Amino acid sequence: MVGFKPSDVPPPLGVKMASAGAAACIADIVTFPLDTAKVRLQIQGEKKAVQGIRYRGVFGTISTMIRTEGPKSLYNGLVAGLQRQVCFASVRIGLYDNVKNFYTGGKDNPGVLIRILAGCTTGAMAVSFAQPTDVVKVRFQAQMNLDGVARRYNGTMQAYKHIFQNEGLRGLWKGTLPNITRNALVNCTELVTYDLIKEAILKHNLMSDNLPCHFVSAFGAGFVTTVIASPVDVVKTRYMNSPPGQYKSAINCAWTMLTKEGPTAFYKGFVPSFLRLGSWNIVMFVSFEQIKRAMMIPVSKFDCKT
């Protein structure tokens, strides 16, 4: 069909969810070492350094981990991370447009508050059933692969089983409240900022709806999201990684950090958080747009024939 473009047909929900899940997995594989470095920096200070190991900066942390634990340590928890994205991103990103349309009754050009509400809604929905995968991912990233240091878990499925047997269902959903708070903030900031930047670029004809536009929009969304979400992210990481009884609640964890380490503790790992979120957003949104377009080609052709 002459002049046909996949963008002529709006993508169905299944395409958006599958595209979001696949794009998030690609982004996780590319940026996982940065995420692991961020976790190590965030938990540093809550317990004594092992064998004098101390992390300094994102690239220093990565270098220290490779030197002391081997390069594979940078991908501790990757399996759980990919499981998380399949469950998580497909809902929080894939459902965003549909929830936004639901709140507006299908009207065009929704306001910022509607976009924020839609982002918070899909972020909270995703966390509510994907939380166990996040708990396992964080704990794998936190554990050290050193001789003489006991490993908490030896495999992903063993970790789920061990947490359930020793901490019950509450252990698998540990940190759900701070994680819902964190992901509601991340999701609405990330998606709304991307939405608004991309919309402004296209409205003022600064770029076409293509890769450079997606790159700039994703980078801006990553920076804004990191600034807003870092404090909640640090509390979430500390609380989910803590053994039973260390903190009474997420609020107690935050208070302990404030009193023992000061307010700067809430921005521990900020640079790796930004490097990770910025690069993650770029890879994810660019991949998401391209995968979505590729998946729409057969769908659109089928619609044209019928």
For each residue, the residues with C-beta under 8 A, 3 or more apart:
1: 4 301 304
2:
3:
4: 1 8 300 301 304
5: 8
6: 9 293 294 296 297 299 300
7: 209 293 296
8: 4 5 300
9: 6 296 299 300 303
10:
11: 15 16 19 292 295 296 299
12: 15 16 299
13: 16 17 94 95 98
14: 17 18
15: 11 12 18 19 292 295 296 299
16: 11 12 13 19 20 93 94 95 97 98 292
17: 13 14 20 21 90 91 94 95
18: 14 15 21 22 90 94 295
19: 11 15 16 22 23 94 288 291 292 295
20: 16 17 23 24 89 90 92 93 94 288
21: 17 18 24 25 85 86 89 90 94
22: 18 19 25 26 287 291
23: 19 20 26 27 89 93 283 284 285 287 288 291
24: 20 21 27 28 85 86 88 89 90 93 284 288
25: 21 22 28 29 82 85 86 89
26: 22 23 29 30 283 284 287
27: 23 24 30 31 85 279 280 281 283 284 287
28: 24 25 31 32 35 78 81 82 85 280
29: 25 26 32 78 82
30: 26 27 279 280 283
31: 27 28 34 35 276 279 280 283
32: 28 29 35 36 74 75 78 81
33: 36 37 62 74 75
34: 31 37 38 58 62 272 275 276 279
35: 28 31 32 38 39 81 141 272 276 280
36: 32 33 39 40 65 73 74 75 76 77 141
37: 33 34 40 41 55 58 61 62 65 74 269 272
38: 34 35 41 42 58 269 272 273 276
39: 35 36 42 43 138 141 142 237 241 269
40: 36 37 43 44 55 61 65 141 142
41: 37 38 44 55 58 61 268 269 272
42: 38 39 233 234 237 238 268 269
43: 39 40 46 47 142 237 238 241
44: 40 41 49 54 55 268
45: 261 265 268
46: 43 238 242
47: 43
48:
49: 44 52 53 54
50: 53 144 146 149
51: 146 149
52: 49
53: 49 50 64 68 144
54: 44 49 64
55: 37 40 41 44 60 61 64
56: 60 61 64
57: 60 61 271
58: 34 37 38 41 61 62 269 271 272 275
59: 62 63
60: 55 56 57 63 64
61: 37 40 41 55 56 57 58 64 65 272
62: 33 34 37 58 59 65 66 74
63: 59 60 66 67
64: 53 54 55 56 60 61 67 68
65: 36 37 40 61 62 68 69 73 74
66: 62 63 69 70 71 73 74
67: 63 64
68: 53 64 65 144 146
69: 65 66 72 73 144 145 146
70: 66 73 145
71: 66 74
72: 69 75 76 145
73: 36 65 66 69 70 76 144 145
74: 32 33 36 37 62 65 66 71
75: 32 33 36 72 78
76: 36 72 73 140 141 143 145
77: 36 80 81 136 137 138 139 140 141
78: 28 29 32 75 81 82
79: 82 83 156
80: 77 83 84 133 134 136 137 140 156 159
81: 28 32 35 77 78 84 85 133 137
82: 25 28 29 78 79 85 86
83: 79 80 86 87 133 156
84: 80 81 87 88 130 133 134 137
85: 21 24 25 27 28 81 82 88 89 90
86: 21 24 25 82 83 89 90
87: 83 84 90 91 126 129 130 133
88: 24 84 85 91 92 126 127 130 133 134
89: 20 21 23 24 25 85 86 92 93 94 126 284
90: 17 18 20 21 24 85 86 87 93 94
91: 17 87 88 94 95 122 125 126 130
92: 20 88 89 95 96 122 123 125 126 183 187 191
93: 16 20 23 24 89 90 96 122 191 284 288
94: 13 16 17 18 19 20 21 89 90 91
95: 13 16 17 91 92 98 99 122 125
96: 92 93 99 100 118 119 122 187 191
97: 16 100 101
98: 13 16 95 101 102
99: 95 96 102 103 118 121 122
100: 96 97 103 104 110 114 115 118
101: 97 98 104 105 106
102: 98 99 105 118
103: 99 100 110 114 117 118
104: 100 101 107 110 114
105: 101 102
106: 101
107: 104 110
108:
109:
110: 100 103 104 107 114 115 118
111: 114 115
112: 115 116 192 196
113: 116 117
114: 100 103 104 110 111 117 118
115: 100 110 111 112 118 119 188 191 192 195 196
116: 112 113 119 120 188 192
117: 103 113 114 120 121 188
118: 96 99 100 102 103 110 114 115 121 122 188 191
119: 96 115 116 122 123 184 187 188 189 190 191 192
120: 116 117 123 124 184 187 188
121: 99 117 118 124 125
122: 91 92 93 95 96 99 118 119 125 126 187
123: 92 119 120 126 127 180 183 184 185 186 187 188
124: 120 121 127 128 180 183 184
125: 91 92 95 121 122 128 129
126: 87 88 89 91 92 122 123 129 130 183 187
127: 88 123 124 130 131 134 176 179 180 183
128: 124 125 131 176 180
129: 87 125 126
130: 84 87 88 91 126 127 133 134
131: 127 128 134 135 172 173 175 176 179
132: 135 136 160 163 172 173
133: 80 81 83 84 87 88 130 136 137
134: 80 84 88 127 130 131 137 138 175 179 240
135: 131 132 138 139 163 171 172 173 174 175 240
136: 77 80 132 133 139 140 153 156 159 160 163
137: 77 80 81 84 133 134 140 141
138: 39 77 134 135 141 142 237 240 241
139: 77 135 136 142 143 152 153 159 163 240 241
140: 76 77 80 136 137 143 153 156 159
141: 35 36 39 40 76 77 137 138
142: 39 40 43 138 139 237 241
143: 76 139 140 151 152 153
144: 50 53 68 69 73 149
145: 69 70 72 73 76 149 151
146: 50 51 68 69 149
147:
148:
149: 50 51 144 145 146
150:
151: 143 145 154
152: 139 143 159 162
153: 136 139 140 143 156 158 159 162
154: 151 158
155: 158 159
156: 79 80 83 136 140 153 159 160
157: 160 161
158: 153 154 155 161 162
159: 80 136 139 140 152 153 155 156 162 163
160: 132 136 156 157 163 164 172
161: 157 158 164 165
162: 152 153 158 159 165 166
163: 132 135 136 139 159 160 166 167 171 172
164: 160 161 167 168 169 171 172
165: 161 162
166: 162 163 171 244
167: 163 164 170 171 172 174 244
168: 164 171 172
169: 164 172 173
170: 167 173 174
171: 135 163 164 166 167 168 174 244
172: 131 132 135 160 163 164 167 168 169
173: 131 132 135 169 170 176
174: 135 167 170 171 239 240
175: 131 134 135 178 179 236 239 240 250
176: 127 128 131 173 179 180
177: 180 181 250
178: 175 181 182 232 235 236 239 250 253
179: 127 131 134 175 176 182 183 236 240
180: 123 124 127 128 176 177 183 184
181: 177 178 184 185 232
182: 178 179 185 186 229 232 233 236
183: 92 123 124 126 127 179 180 186 187
184: 119 120 123 124 180 181 187 188
185: 123 181 182 188 189 225 228 229 232
186: 123 182 183 189 190 225 228 229 233
187: 92 96 119 120 122 123 126 183 184 190 191
188: 115 116 117 118 119 120 123 184 185 191 192
189: 119 185 186 192 193 221 224 225 228 229
190: 119 186 187 193 194 221 222 225 277 281
191: 92 93 96 115 118 119 187 188 194 195 221
192: 112 115 116 119 188 189 195 196
193: 189 190 196 197 217 220 221 224 225
194: 190 191 197 198 217 218 220 221 281 285
195: 115 191 192 198 199
196: 112 115 192 193 199 200
197: 193 194 200 201 216 217 220 221
198: 194 195 201 202 209 213 214 217
199: 195 196 202 203
200: 196 197 203 204 206
201: 197 198 204 206 207 213 216 217
202: 198 199 205 206 207 208 209 213
203: 199 200
204: 200 201
205: 202
206: 200 201 202 213
207: 201 202 210 212 213 216
208: 202 213
209: 7 198 202 213
210: 207 213 214
211: 214 215 286 290
212: 207 215 216
213: 198 201 202 206 207 208 209 210 216 217
214: 198 210 211 217 218 285 286 289
215: 211 212 218 219 282 286
216: 197 201 207 212 213 219 220
217: 193 194 197 198 201 213 214 220 221 285
218: 194 214 215 221 222 278 281 282 284 285 286
219: 215 216 222 223 278 281 282
220: 193 194 197 216 217 223 224
221: 189 190 191 193 194 197 217 218 224 225 281 285
222: 190 218 219 225 226 274 277 278 279 280 281 282
223: 219 220 226 227 274 277 278
224: 189 193 220 221 227 228
225: 185 186 189 190 193 221 222 228 229 277 281
226: 222 223 229 230 270 273 274 277 278
227: 223 224 230
228: 185 186 189 224 225
229: 182 185 186 189 225 226 232 233
230: 226 227 233 234 266 267 269 270 273
231: 234 235 266 267
232: 178 181 182 185 229 235 236
233: 42 182 186 229 230 236 237 273
234: 42 230 231 237 238 257 265 266 267 268 269
235: 178 231 232 238 239 250 253 254 257 266
236: 175 178 179 182 232 233 239 240 250
237: 39 42 43 138 142 233 234 240 241
238: 42 43 46 234 235 241 242 247 253 257
239: 174 175 178 235 236 242 247 250 253
240: 134 135 138 139 174 175 179 236 237
241: 39 43 138 139 142 237 238
242: 46 238 239 246 247 253
243: 246
244: 166 167 171
245:
246: 242 243
247: 238 239 242 250 252 253 256
248: 252
249: 252 253
250: 175 177 178 235 236 239 247 253 254
251: 254 255
252: 247 248 249 255 256
253: 178 235 238 239 242 247 249 250 256 257
254: 235 250 251 257 258 266
255: 251 252 258 259
256: 247 252 253 259 260
257: 234 235 238 253 254 260 261 265 266
258: 254 255 261 262 263 265 266
259: 255 256
260: 256 257 265
261: 45 257 258 264 265
262: 258 265
263: 258 266
264: 261 267 268
265: 45 234 257 258 260 261 262 268
266: 230 231 234 235 254 257 258 263
267: 230 231 234 264 270
268: 41 42 44 45 234 264 265
269: 37 38 39 41 42 58 230 234 272 273
270: 226 230 267 273 274
271: 57 58 274 275
272: 34 35 37 38 41 58 61 269 275 276
273: 38 226 230 233 269 270 276 277
274: 222 223 226 270 271 277 278
275: 34 58 271 272 278 279
276: 31 34 35 38 272 273 279 280
277: 190 222 223 225 226 273 274 280 281
278: 218 219 222 223 226 274 275 281 282
279: 27 30 31 34 222 275 276 282 283
280: 27 28 30 31 35 222 276 277 283 284
281: 27 190 194 218 219 221 222 225 277 278 284 285
282: 215 218 219 222 278 279 285 286
283: 23 26 27 30 31 279 280 286 287
284: 23 24 26 27 89 93 218 280 281 287 288
285: 23 194 214 217 218 221 281 282 288 289
286: 211 214 215 218 282 283 289 290
287: 22 23 26 27 283 284 290 291
288: 19 20 23 24 93 284 285 291 292
289: 214 285 286 292 293
290: 211 286 287 293 294
291: 19 22 23 287 288 294 295
292: 11 15 16 19 288 289 295 296
293: 6 7 289 290 296 297
294: 6 290 291 297
295: 11 15 18 19 291 292 298 299
296: 6 7 9 11 15 292 293 299 300
297: 6 293 294 300 301
298: 295 301 302
299: 6 9 11 12 15 295 296 302 303
300: 4 6 8 9 296 297 303 304
301: 1 4 297 298 304 305
302: 298 299 305 306
303: 9 299 300 306
304: 1 4 300 301
305: 301 302
306: 302 303
